[in-house]
Amino acid sequence: MADFVIVTDSTADLPVEYLEDNNIVCMNMSYTVDGEVYSGKTGKELPWKEFYRLMREEEKMPTTSQINPEEIKDTFEELIQKGNKEILYLAFSSGLSGTCNNGKIAAQDVMEEHPDVKIIVIDSLSASLGEGLFVYYAARMRLAGRTMEETAEWLNANVQNFVHVFTVDDLHHLYRGGRVSKTTAIIGTMAGIKPILHVDKEGHLIPIDKVRGRKKSLSRLVDYMGQHMGSRRKDNEIVFISHGDALQDAQYVAGQVEERFGIKNFMVAPIGPTVGTHSGPGTIALFFLGEER
């Protein structure tokens, strides 16, 4: 295995077990619910099911904060003190947060103070397990003995091939995030309209379609995958699926992917609070390699 450290954000929604087993450092973004701040730094964390219960049953509206340059710099400094000289930071989409830019600022400061240290910051242009899939391929390349530079080169060359497609169960959360108008949210909810969205080439959330009914929206995700894998179909040995406290629906999508494309390996995990604040309960997201986003 190559000797460099992989760092990412909690927005990658990777399970703790995976992070530990693959020696990946994860920086936690903070979020606030009812005036209470939660993050790894405060030592307070809401179990994800409780987070979604508060949104569903008590209509709590959380807010989120990006990771500032000082926090990122502290993480880099801690790694350097442990003897690490090469750090690869795979950041949350710059189209959704300022964290990636803060990472670049922190990396520049640290390298000026430690000339023997090299830090590469890559904008994943991804969110949730899309960012997680980006990290997965980096970890796999490191395990295969690729250098940090080789790994970074591959990730930069393939970043536009990490395809995200998702549907939400409640349009009001998209309205809060400025993705749909208030009128669309009200009328769409009354009519049972379920939007289909993706993450575009600049890392923004963009509506691309809408269907009537939950089951149709889930099937539409798999249709989209079939339409966009193209020549990269053979590269999809594993597919990632994240959910906003909707495990049964995530498993349904996994079953459809296996039935239609023969893929048998999946990572299915809940959407964490940072992304879940904006997508809401019931979100289902599908991530895979395709010809383009």
Buried (B, 14 or more C-beta within 10 A) or exposed (E): EBEBBBBBBBBBBBBEEBBEEBEBBBBBBBBBBEEEEBBEBEEEBBEBEEBBBBBBEEEEBBEBBBBBBEBBBBBBBEBBEEEBBBBBBBBBBBBBBBBBBBBBBBBBBBBEEBEEBBBBBBBBBBBBBBBBBBBBBBBBBBEEEBBBBBBBEBBEEBBBBBBBBBBBBBBBBBBBBEBBEEEBBBEBBEEEBBBBBBBBEEBBBBBEBBBEEBEBBBBBBBBBBEEBBEEBBEBBEBBBBBBBBBEEBBBBBBEBBBEEBEBEEBBBBBBBBBBBBBBBBBBBBBBBBBBEB
